Amino acid sequence: MEQWTIQKLLNWVTDYFTEKGIEPARFSAELLLGDVLGIRRIELYTQFDTVVSEEVRDKLRELVKRAGQNEPVQYLIGKTEFYSLELEITPDCLIPRPETELLVERAIEFLRQRSGEQFVCDLCTGSGCIATAIAKNFVTGKIIATDISDSALKIAAKNIEKHQLGGRVKLLCGDLFDPVVPQLDSGKFDLIVCNPPYVSDSEFETLDKNVRDYEPKEALLAGVDGLDVYKRICEKVDDFLKPDGALIMETGYRQGQAVRELLEQVNCFTEITVEKDLSNNDRIVTAKKKSGPPKLDISP
Ligand SMILES: C[S@@+](CC[C@H](N)C(=O)[O-])C[C@H]1O[C@@H](n2cnc3c(N)ncnc32)[C@H](O)[C@@H]1O
């Protein structure tokens, strides 16, 4: 009788996904098989010859069928990995992308150059991935994270609890900075981070089916040119950022220059940089705010 080992199943699912255009095929196969077996991806490779029961294969077959119809694998298994942290995910929030890890990297670098407790604001937090990753890796950071979607914030709350960050990350529901105002007992923020919706109406039609049909539209769409949320952040950012503080945002793959121009118009930043990701697409814009007025030396 034919024996279905982990290795054989992994190869079979990978081939099926490749044929269906589900990318990355091998990684997606590993996630699904690991999930139905209740083991980590790496353990698949140490148990290659283990025979998989019919019951587990039935479960796998069902999930593979749904993934083959473009349902995102991360939603099927209810979790993903971001900045080496396991996070819960549901269709109520965007699936955190590897590109966003670059934003986290820059945020942590910025915070580590400064001394004392740092106050961070994460706008459009979704699953809470950015806030969680920053708080986990910068232990003197206090973070306020906001989102307009109450259901996304429920997932963020689970992730913050899962990583025991409740004492340092506060979640607030509302439109961009609106819910922050009454909370601002600490004054302004040292750092504001944001991965906003940035897909234009026309680009939305060109997105992969798994994104267009399954991820929340309010996490993606941002008007005719995809710049609506950046424009609204630019209107308010000066009021919320300390002198010498920074704003770090993710952008769409061709939006770097447009976002730079919006930030230049704010006229409170000294240095604005646009950084590309590993695929050479625009990805991270960092704007450093001017220093405050010099302190007057009135000593005799
Ligand atoms: C691109 S997703 C980013 C989610 C998460 N930060 C990440 O990087 O995966 C954008 C998020 O912005 C939220 N959002 C959209 N419009 C908003 C608004 N006006 N105020 C606050 N949040 C908003 C959406 O609900 C969604 O969770």
PDBQT file of the ligand as one rigid body, heavy atoms in Angstrom, charges set to zero:
ROOT
HETATM    1  C1  LIG A 401      -2.272  48.480   5.225  1.00  0.00    +0.000 C 
HETATM    2  S1  LIG A 401      -3.144  48.032   6.699  1.00  0.00    +0.000 S 
HETATM    3  C2  LIG A 401      -1.761  47.935   7.813  1.00  0.00    +0.000 C 
HETATM    4  C3  LIG A 401      -1.976  47.011   8.972  1.00  0.00    +0.000 C 
HETATM    5  C4  LIG A 401      -0.708  46.734   9.770  1.00  0.00    +0.000 C 
HETATM    6  N1  LIG A 401      -0.158  47.949  10.350  1.00  0.00    +0.000 N 
HETATM    7  C5  LIG A 401       0.338  46.060   8.897  1.00  0.00    +0.000 C 
HETATM    8  O1  LIG A 401       1.371  46.687   8.630  1.00  0.00    +0.000 OA
HETATM    9  O2  LIG A 401       0.119  44.913   8.486  1.00  0.00    +0.000 OA
HETATM   10  C6  LIG A 401      -3.943  49.540   7.054  1.00  0.00    +0.000 C 
HETATM   11  C7  LIG A 401      -4.803  49.588   8.334  1.00  0.00    +0.000 C 
HETATM   12  O3  LIG A 401      -5.320  50.921   8.429  1.00  0.00    +0.000 OA
HETATM   13  C8  LIG A 401      -6.609  50.888   8.967  1.00  0.00    +0.000 C 
HETATM   14  N2  LIG A 401      -7.249  52.168   8.591  1.00  0.00    +0.000 N 
HETATM   15  C9  LIG A 401      -7.777  52.526   7.410  1.00  0.00    +0.000 A 
HETATM   16  N3  LIG A 401      -8.219  53.791   7.454  1.00  0.00    +0.000 NA
HETATM   17  C10 LIG A 401      -7.935  54.251   8.696  1.00  0.00    +0.000 A 
HETATM   18  C11 LIG A 401      -8.158  55.493   9.358  1.00  0.00    +0.000 A 
HETATM   19  N4  LIG A 401      -8.739  56.522   8.735  1.00  0.00    +0.000 N 
HETATM   20  N5  LIG A 401      -7.754  55.628  10.640  1.00  0.00    +0.000 NA
HETATM   21  C12 LIG A 401      -7.163  54.575  11.284  1.00  0.00    +0.000 A 
HETATM   22  N6  LIG A 401      -6.933  53.378  10.708  1.00  0.00    +0.000 NA
HETATM   23  C13 LIG A 401      -7.315  53.212   9.436  1.00  0.00    +0.000 A 
HETATM   24  C14 LIG A 401      -7.222  49.632   8.387  1.00  0.00    +0.000 C 
HETATM   25  O4  LIG A 401      -8.294  49.190   9.188  1.00  0.00    +0.000 OA
HETATM   26  C15 LIG A 401      -6.016  48.687   8.388  1.00  0.00    +0.000 C 
HETATM   27  O5  LIG A 401      -5.994  47.933   9.573  1.00  0.00    +0.000 OA
ENDROOT
TORSDOF 0
